[in-house]
Amino acid sequence: MPPKTLLLSKELPTLQYNSTRDRFDETWQAPLSTLLGLGRAAGADFIEFFLERTNYISCLAEDDGISSIAPRLSTGAGVRVFRGKADCYVSTNDLTFAGLKAALEKGLSILGLHLPAPSAFVPEINLELLRDYATKKGKEDWLSGCSSMREMGDILLAANAQLQTKATHVQSRRAAYFRDWQEVLVAASDGTFARDIRLTQSVGYSLLCADGANRSSISQRVGDTSNPDFLRGWDYAATAADVAESAGKMLYADYVESGTYPIIMANKFGGVIFHEACGHLLETTQIERKTTPFIDKKGEKIAHESLTAWDEGLSTDEFGTIDMDDEGMPAQRTLLIENGILKNFLSDRTGSIRTGHPRTGSGRRQSYTHAAASRMRNTYIAPGEHSVEDLFASIDKGIYCKKMGGGSVGPTGQFNFSVDEAYLIENGKVTKPLKGATLIGEAKEIMNKISMCSQDLGLAAGFCGSVSGSIYVTVGQPHIKVDSITVGGR
């Protein structure tokens, strides 16, 4: 068989490719390998294409009616071009060969690069055989197996009816659900050629109760990846009972007195403080900006010796679980902190190029309109050696933070978080409910005050916003004791 004729730059406008339009498969290899070769011939050090199709829908029930159904379909691609440590990102909705070529040309020009001369040879990049996680793991039928629009509405209305029967002094009831289906394809000049399908779903309640001047607001949400039957399996009656009980206790709770207290933070969503106040500081985007106090602390003690923490994309069905990141790297488990010692940072490709820290499969993005960045996946404090009873028994007077609310974090780890459901601890026992508590602190200080971790690790679904948009993550921890923290109140 004669060797393939080398492609000349002037021949590019005449090329015709028949890539599958409704599926990212092997037919995309030829056009993408040609475009990657074109970028290398123009002088780029590295080029990456990210192709995406999404099918999203959300449904909201307020009181006894469906108030919103919002579908969204999108298709597009992004191209990232590197020259040395500099890079640029261009996105497009045009997935034709000409459209992708135009996006590449724009990226090259931003970095001062230009297409090769008409007589120049354009080598094709030798991509790996398609690494197809979607086919390998049986994901092709996920979307068709999800709940229909009518079923979504019926389940949410039935769920809201449960809240009405279980709660008192109800001001408003909301049940919300969304389903986000995504197909992605990554092709890069290092030979990466990988495809995946993701299915992310979440459902939950928001309940507002009022009696005169007394108010309480409780929300609870669960999330899942990879299960088309997720909404059908939601035990909304049990969740409604839990939310109603919490709202009832908080409705007439006393306000907490401001001061410094030892606290116990519950497992599951209690891990949001570690995620926000410490996890982000271990992403290489923070090292690039020099906005993390841990920039040169690898191998040093940054937390109490009782604390070990992980970030990974491997846990079954968790909100931040991925088979590959948005740069095509397989998911892995990354040890962040071991017995208080900083072991690793989270790094994407750009972070690795600019900081020297190895990639950890953490390159994530909201959509094709965002360049990937180092982001968390499933991030949690590991279980310790104590029982929950041990933690409570160690406190004469403190606060039990059972359900965390929203908060904010400064660029170097200063944080404040509200507590939606709190209780006073007296002589090792939980006594009266408290409301209005806000936890205030700084990451590098609070990490050294987490002195006890129980054995009951729990994980919870969350949403994380950063430089590459909003993504799905998991937060988590066992019950933990913080020896002292500032608590704002009245």
C-alpha positions as CSV (number, residue, x, y, z in Angstrom):
1,M,0.0,0.0,0.0
2,P,1.6,3.3,-1.0
3,P,2.3,5.8,1.8
4,K,-0.2,8.6,2.4
5,T,0.5,11.8,0.6
6,L,1.6,14.6,3.0
7,L,-0.9,17.4,3.3
8,L,0.0,20.9,2.2
9,S,-1.3,24.0,4.0
10,K,-2.9,25.3,0.8
11,E,-5.0,22.1,0.5
12,L,-6.8,22.7,3.8
13,P,-9.7,24.7,2.4
14,T,-10.6,21.8,0.1
15,L,-10.8,19.1,2.7
16,Q,-14.1,17.4,3.3
17,Y,-14.8,15.3,6.5
18,N,-18.0,13.4,7.3
19,S,-17.9,13.4,11.1
20,T,-21.0,12.1,12.8
21,R,-23.1,15.1,13.8
22,D,-25.2,13.6,16.6
23,R,-22.4,11.6,18.3
24,F,-18.7,12.1,19.1
25,D,-17.1,9.0,17.7
26,E,-14.1,7.8,15.8
27,T,-15.1,9.8,12.7
28,W,-13.8,12.9,14.5
29,Q,-10.3,11.6,14.6
30,A,-9.3,12.6,11.1
31,P,-10.4,16.3,11.2
32,L,-9.1,16.9,14.7
33,S,-5.7,15.3,14.0
34,T,-5.4,17.5,11.0
35,L,-6.2,20.6,12.9
36,L,-3.9,19.7,15.7
37,G,-1.1,19.2,13.2
38,L,-1.9,22.6,11.7
39,G,-1.5,24.2,15.1
40,R,1.8,22.5,15.7
41,A,3.0,23.5,12.2
42,A,2.1,27.1,13.0
43,G,4.5,27.0,16.0
44,A,2.2,26.2,19.0
45,D,3.7,24.0,21.7
46,F,0.4,22.4,22.6
47,I,-3.2,22.4,21.3
48,E,-6.3,20.9,22.8
49,F,-9.9,20.7,21.4
50,F,-12.9,20.1,23.8
51,L,-16.2,19.2,22.1
52,E,-19.4,19.1,24.0
53,R,-23.1,18.4,23.7
54,T,-25.5,19.0,26.6
55,N,-29.2,18.3,27.3
56,Y,-30.3,20.0,30.5
57,I,-33.7,20.4,32.2
58,S,-34.8,21.8,35.5
59,C,-38.2,21.7,37.2
60,L,-39.5,23.7,40.2
61,A,-42.6,23.1,42.2
62,E,-43.7,26.0,44.5
63,D,-46.5,25.1,47.0
64,D,-49.1,23.2,45.0
65,G,-48.0,24.1,41.4
66,I,-45.2,23.8,38.9
67,S,-43.8,27.3,38.5
68,S,-40.9,26.6,36.1
69,I,-39.7,24.1,33.6
70,A,-36.5,25.2,31.9
71,P,-34.9,23.0,29.2
72,R,-31.5,23.8,27.5
73,L,-29.7,22.3,24.6
74,S,-26.2,23.3,23.5
75,T,-23.4,22.1,21.3
76,G,-20.0,23.7,20.9
77,A,-16.2,23.4,21.1
78,G,-13.3,25.2,22.7
79,V,-9.7,25.2,21.5
80,R,-6.8,26.0,23.8
81,V,-3.4,27.0,22.4
82,F,-0.1,27.1,24.4
83,R,3.1,28.8,23.5
84,G,5.6,28.4,26.3
85,K,3.7,29.2,29.5
86,A,1.3,31.5,27.7
87,D,-2.0,30.2,26.5
88,C,-5.4,31.4,25.1
89,Y,-8.8,29.9,24.7
90,V,-11.4,30.4,22.0
91,S,-14.9,28.8,21.8
92,T,-17.3,28.3,19.0
93,N,-20.8,26.9,18.2
94,D,-19.6,25.9,14.7
95,L,-18.4,22.3,14.7
96,T,-17.7,22.1,11.0
97,F,-14.1,21.7,9.9
98,A,-14.1,25.3,8.7
99,G,-15.6,26.5,12.0
100,L,-13.1,24.6,14.2
101,K,-10.2,25.8,11.9
102,A,-11.4,29.4,12.3
103,A,-11.3,29.1,16.1
104,L,-7.9,27.6,16.0
105,E,-6.6,30.4,13.7
106,K,-8.0,33.0,16.2
107,G,-6.2,31.3,19.1
108,L,-2.9,31.2,17.2
109,S,-3.2,34.8,16.2
110,I,-3.7,35.9,19.8
111,L,-0.4,34.3,20.7
112,G,1.3,35.9,17.7
113,L,1.3,32.8,15.6
114,H,0.2,32.4,12.0
115,L,-0.7,29.6,9.6
116,P,2.2,28.1,7.7
117,A,2.9,29.1,4.1
118,P,0.8,27.5,1.4
119,S,3.6,25.1,0.4
120,A,4.3,24.0,3.9
121,F,3.6,20.4,5.0
122,V,1.0,19.9,7.7
123,P,1.6,16.7,9.7
124,E,-1.3,14.9,11.2
125,I,-1.1,14.3,15.0
126,N,-1.1,10.6,15.8
127,L,-4.0,10.3,18.2
128,E,-4.6,7.3,20.4
129,L,-7.4,4.9,19.7
130,L,-10.6,6.5,21.0
131,R,-10.7,5.9,24.8
132,D,-14.5,5.7,25.0
133,Y,-15.7,5.6,28.6
134,A,-19.3,6.1,27.4
135,T,-19.4,2.8,25.4
136,K,-17.2,0.9,27.7
137,K,-19.4,1.6,30.8
138,G,-22.8,1.4,29.1
139,K,-23.7,5.1,29.3
140,E,-25.3,5.4,25.8
141,D,-28.9,4.8,27.1
142,W,-28.7,7.0,30.2
143,L,-30.6,9.9,28.8
144,S,-33.5,7.9,27.4
145,G,-33.9,6.2,30.8
146,C,-34.3,9.4,32.8
147,S,-37.7,10.7,34.1
148,S,-40.0,12.3,31.6
149,M,-41.1,15.9,32.1
150,R,-44.5,14.8,33.3
151,E,-42.9,12.4,35.8
152,M,-40.7,15.2,37.1
153,G,-43.7,17.4,37.8
154,D,-45.7,14.6,39.4
155,I,-42.9,13.6,41.8
156,L,-42.1,17.2,42.8
157,L,-45.8,18.0,43.5
158,A,-46.2,14.8,45.6
159,A,-43.0,15.8,47.5
160,N,-44.3,19.3,48.2
161,A,-47.6,17.8,49.5
162,Q,-45.6,15.8,52.0
163,L,-44.0,19.0,53.3
164,Q,-47.5,20.5,53.9
165,T,-48.6,17.5,56.0
166,K,-45.4,17.2,58.0
167,A,-44.5,20.9,58.7
168,T,-46.3,23.6,60.7
169,H,-46.5,27.3,60.2
170,V,-45.5,26.9,56.6
171,Q,-44.8,30.1,54.7
172,S,-43.5,28.5,51.4
173,R,-42.6,25.1,50.1
174,R,-40.3,24.5,47.2
175,A,-39.1,21.2,45.6
176,A,-36.5,21.5,42.8
177,Y,-34.9,19.0,40.4
178,F,-32.5,19.2,37.5
179,R,-30.9,16.7,35.1
180,D,-27.7,17.6,33.3
181,W,-26.6,15.2,30.5
182,Q,-23.3,15.9,28.8
183,E,-21.3,14.2,26.1
184,V,-17.6,15.4,25.7
185,L,-14.7,14.6,23.4
186,V,-11.1,15.7,24.1
187,A,-8.4,15.6,21.4
188,A,-5.0,17.1,22.1
189,S,-1.6,17.3,20.4
190,D,0.0,14.9,22.9
191,G,-2.2,12.2,21.4
192,T,-5.1,12.3,23.8
193,F,-8.4,11.2,22.2
194,A,-11.1,10.4,24.7
195,R,-14.9,10.5,25.0
196,D,-17.3,10.3,27.9
197,I,-20.9,10.8,28.8
198,R,-21.9,12.3,32.2
199,L,-25.3,12.3,33.8
200,T,-25.7,14.6,36.9
201,Q,-29.0,15.0,38.8
202,S,-30.1,16.7,42.0
203,V,-33.3,17.2,43.9
204,G,-34.2,18.9,47.2
205,Y,-36.4,20.9,49.4
206,S,-36.5,24.5,50.6
207,L,-38.9,25.2,53.5
208,L,-39.8,28.6,55.1
209,C,-41.8,28.6,58.2
210,A,-43.1,31.7,60.1
211,D,-45.0,32.3,63.3
212,G,-45.3,36.0,64.1
213,A,-41.8,37.4,64.4
214,N,-40.2,33.9,64.4
215,R,-38.7,32.6,61.2
216,S,-36.9,29.5,60.1
217,S,-35.6,28.4,56.8
218,I,-34.2,24.9,56.0
219,S,-33.0,23.4,52.8
220,Q,-31.8,19.9,52.0
221,R,-30.6,18.5,48.7
222,V,-29.2,15.2,47.4
223,G,-27.3,14.6,44.2
224,D,-26.1,11.7,42.0
225,T,-24.2,10.8,38.9
226,S,-24.8,7.9,36.6
227,N,-28.3,6.7,37.8
228,P,-31.2,7.4,35.3
229,D,-33.6,6.2,38.1
230,F,-32.4,8.7,40.6
231,L,-35.5,10.8,40.8
232,R,-37.8,7.8,40.9
233,G,-35.8,6.5,43.9
234,W,-35.9,9.7,46.0
235,D,-37.5,9.1,49.4
236,Y,-39.2,12.4,49.5
237,A,-41.4,11.5,52.4
238,A,-38.5,10.7,54.7
239,T,-36.7,13.9,53.5
240,A,-39.8,16.0,54.1
241,A,-40.0,14.7,57.7
242,D,-36.4,15.5,58.3
243,V,-36.7,19.1,56.9
244,A,-39.9,19.7,58.7
245,E,-38.4,18.6,62.0
246,S,-35.4,20.9,61.6
247,A,-37.6,23.8,60.7
248,G,-39.8,23.3,63.7
249,K,-36.9,23.2,66.1
250,M,-35.3,26.3,64.6
251,L,-38.6,28.3,64.5
252,Y,-38.6,29.1,68.2
253,A,-34.8,28.7,68.9
254,D,-32.9,31.2,71.0
255,Y,-30.3,33.3,69.2
256,V,-26.7,32.3,69.9
257,E,-24.5,34.5,72.0
258,S,-21.4,35.8,70.1
259,G,-18.1,34.4,71.4
260,T,-15.4,31.9,71.0
261,Y,-16.5,28.3,71.4
262,P,-15.4,24.7,70.8
263,I,-17.7,23.3,68.2
264,I,-18.7,20.0,66.7
265,M,-19.5,20.1,63.0
266,A,-21.8,17.4,61.6
267,N,-20.7,15.0,58.9
268,K,-21.7,15.2,55.2
269,F,-22.3,18.9,54.2
270,G,-20.3,20.1,57.2
271,G,-17.3,19.5,54.8
272,V,-18.2,22.6,52.9
273,I,-15.9,24.7,55.2
274,F,-12.9,22.5,54.4
275,H,-13.8,22.7,50.7
276,E,-14.1,26.4,50.7
277,A,-11.5,27.5,53.2
278,C,-8.8,25.0,52.5
279,G,-9.5,23.0,49.3
280,H,-9.5,26.0,47.0
281,L,-6.1,27.0,48.5
282,L,-4.7,23.7,47.3
283,E,-5.5,24.3,43.6
284,T,-2.6,25.3,41.4
285,T,-4.7,28.3,40.2
286,Q,-4.1,29.8,43.6
287,I,-0.4,29.1,43.4
288,E,-0.2,30.8,40.0
289,R,-1.9,33.9,41.5
290,K,0.2,33.6,44.7
291,T,-3.0,33.8,46.8
292,T,-2.6,30.7,48.9
293,P,-0.7,30.6,52.3
294,F,0.3,27.1,51.4
295,I,2.3,27.9,48.3
296,D,5.6,26.7,49.6
297,K,4.3,24.3,52.3
298,K,4.4,21.0,50.6
299,G,5.9,18.4,53.0
300,E,5.2,20.7,56.0
301,K,2.6,20.6,58.7
302,I,-0.4,22.8,57.9
303,A,-3.1,21.1,60.0
304,H,-3.7,19.2,63.2
305,E,-2.1,15.7,63.1
306,S,-5.6,14.2,63.4
307,L,-6.5,15.5,60.0
308,T,-6.1,13.6,56.7
309,A,-7.9,14.8,53.6
310,W,-8.5,13.4,50.1
311,D,-9.7,14.6,46.7
312,E,-10.8,12.0,44.2
313,G,-13.1,11.3,41.2
314,L,-13.6,7.6,41.9
315,S,-16.4,7.2,44.5
316,T,-19.4,5.5,43.0
317,D,-22.3,7.8,42.0
318,E,-21.0,10.8,44.0
319,F,-21.6,14.3,42.7
320,G,-18.0,15.0,41.8
321,T,-17.2,11.6,40.3
322,I,-15.8,11.5,36.8
323,D,-14.2,8.8,34.7
324,M,-12.0,11.4,33.1
325,D,-11.4,15.1,33.6
326,D,-12.1,17.7,31.0
327,E,-8.6,17.4,29.6
328,G,-9.0,13.7,29.0
329,M,-7.0,12.4,31.9
330,P,-8.4,9.4,33.8
331,A,-9.8,10.1,37.3
332,Q,-7.6,9.3,40.2
333,R,-7.3,9.6,44.0
334,T,-5.1,12.5,45.4
335,L,-3.9,12.6,49.0
336,L,-4.0,16.3,50.0
337,I,-3.1,16.2,53.7
338,E,-1.8,13.2,55.7
339,N,-1.8,13.5,59.5
340,G,-1.5,17.3,59.1
341,I,1.2,17.2,56.5
342,L,0.6,18.8,53.1
343,K,1.2,16.1,50.5
344,N,-0.1,17.3,47.1
345,F,-1.8,20.1,45.2
346,L,-4.6,19.7,42.7
347,S,-3.3,20.5,39.2
348,D,-4.6,20.7,35.7
349,R,-2.4,21.0,32.6
350,T,-1.9,24.8,32.8
351,G,-1.1,24.5,36.5
352,S,1.5,21.8,35.8
353,I,3.2,23.9,33.1
354,R,3.3,27.0,35.3
355,T,4.0,25.6,38.8
356,G,5.7,22.2,38.2
357,H,3.1,20.3,40.2
358,P,2.1,17.0,38.4
359,R,-1.4,16.8,36.9
360,T,-3.9,15.1,39.1
361,G,-6.9,14.6,36.8
362,S,-8.4,17.8,38.1
363,G,-8.9,19.8,34.9
364,R,-12.6,20.7,35.0
365,R,-14.9,23.3,33.4
366,Q,-18.5,24.2,33.4
367,S,-18.9,24.0,29.6
368,Y,-17.1,24.4,26.3
369,T,-17.2,28.2,26.8
370,H,-14.7,27.9,29.7
371,A,-11.1,26.8,29.7
372,A,-10.3,24.0,32.1
373,A,-8.7,24.8,35.4
374,S,-7.6,22.9,38.5
375,R,-10.8,22.1,40.4
376,M,-11.9,19.8,43.2
377,R,-14.0,16.6,42.6
378,N,-15.0,14.6,45.7
379,T,-13.2,16.4,48.6
380,Y,-13.4,15.2,52.2
381,I,-11.7,14.8,55.5
382,A,-11.0,11.2,56.2
383,P,-12.6,9.3,59.1
384,G,-10.6,9.3,62.4
385,E,-10.4,7.0,65.4
386,H,-13.0,8.5,67.7
387,S,-16.7,7.8,68.2
388,V,-19.2,10.6,67.8
389,E,-19.9,10.2,71.6
390,D,-16.2,10.8,72.3
391,L,-16.4,14.2,70.6
392,F,-19.4,15.4,72.5
393,A,-18.1,14.1,75.8
394,S,-14.9,16.2,75.4
395,I,-16.9,19.5,75.4
396,D,-18.3,21.2,78.6
397,K,-19.9,24.1,76.7
398,G,-19.9,24.5,73.0
399,I,-22.1,24.5,69.9
400,Y,-23.2,21.6,67.6
401,C,-23.4,22.7,64.0
402,K,-25.8,20.2,62.5
403,K,-26.6,21.9,59.2
404,M,-24.5,24.4,57.4
405,G,-25.8,27.2,55.3
406,G,-24.2,29.6,52.8
407,G,-21.0,31.6,53.3
408,S,-18.1,33.4,51.7
409,V,-14.4,32.9,51.6
410,G,-11.7,35.5,51.0
411,P,-8.8,35.0,48.5
412,T,-6.4,33.7,51.1
413,G,-8.8,31.6,53.2
414,Q,-10.7,34.0,55.5
415,F,-14.2,32.7,55.8
416,N,-17.6,33.1,57.4
417,F,-20.4,30.6,57.2
418,S,-23.9,30.6,58.5
419,V,-25.3,27.7,60.4
420,D,-28.9,26.8,59.5
421,E,-29.4,24.4,62.4
422,A,-27.4,24.6,65.7
423,Y,-27.6,23.3,69.3
424,L,-26.0,24.2,72.5
425,I,-23.7,21.5,74.0
426,E,-23.6,21.4,77.8
427,N,-21.6,18.9,79.8
428,G,-21.2,16.7,76.8
429,K,-24.9,16.7,75.9
430,V,-26.9,18.4,73.2
431,T,-29.5,20.7,74.9
432,K,-31.4,23.6,73.4
433,P,-31.6,24.7,69.7
434,L,-29.9,27.9,68.6
435,K,-30.2,30.1,65.6
436,G,-28.3,33.0,64.0
437,A,-24.8,31.4,64.4
438,T,-22.0,32.4,61.9
439,L,-18.6,30.7,61.9
440,I,-15.8,33.1,61.3
441,G,-12.1,32.1,60.8
442,E,-9.1,31.7,58.7
443,A,-8.1,28.4,57.0
444,K,-4.4,28.2,58.1
445,E,-5.5,28.7,61.7
446,I,-8.7,26.6,61.8
447,M,-7.0,23.6,60.2
448,N,-4.7,23.3,63.2
449,K,-7.7,23.3,65.6
450,I,-9.5,20.3,64.2
451,S,-8.4,18.0,67.0
452,M,-10.8,15.1,66.7
453,C,-12.4,13.2,63.8
454,S,-15.1,10.5,64.3
455,Q,-15.5,7.4,62.2
456,D,-18.8,8.3,60.4
457,L,-17.6,9.8,57.1
458,G,-20.5,11.2,55.1
459,L,-20.6,12.8,51.7
460,A,-22.9,15.5,50.3
461,A,-23.6,17.1,46.9
462,G,-22.5,20.6,46.3
463,F,-21.8,23.3,43.6
464,C,-18.5,25.1,43.2
465,G,-17.8,28.3,41.4
466,S,-14.4,29.4,40.3
467,V,-12.4,30.5,37.3
468,S,-13.7,27.8,35.0
469,G,-17.3,28.3,35.9
470,S,-19.8,26.3,38.1
471,I,-19.2,22.6,38.5
472,Y,-20.6,19.7,40.5
473,V,-18.5,18.6,43.5
474,T,-18.8,16.5,46.6
475,V,-18.0,17.8,50.1
476,G,-17.7,15.6,53.1
477,Q,-16.3,14.7,56.5
478,P,-17.0,12.7,59.6
479,H,-18.2,14.6,62.7
480,I,-15.2,16.8,63.7
481,K,-14.3,18.8,66.8
482,V,-12.8,22.3,66.4
483,D,-11.2,23.3,69.6
484,S,-12.1,27.0,69.3
485,I,-13.6,29.2,66.6
486,T,-15.3,32.7,66.6
487,V,-19.0,32.4,66.5
488,G,-21.0,35.5,65.5
489,G,-24.5,35.9,66.9
490,R,-26.4,38.3,69.0
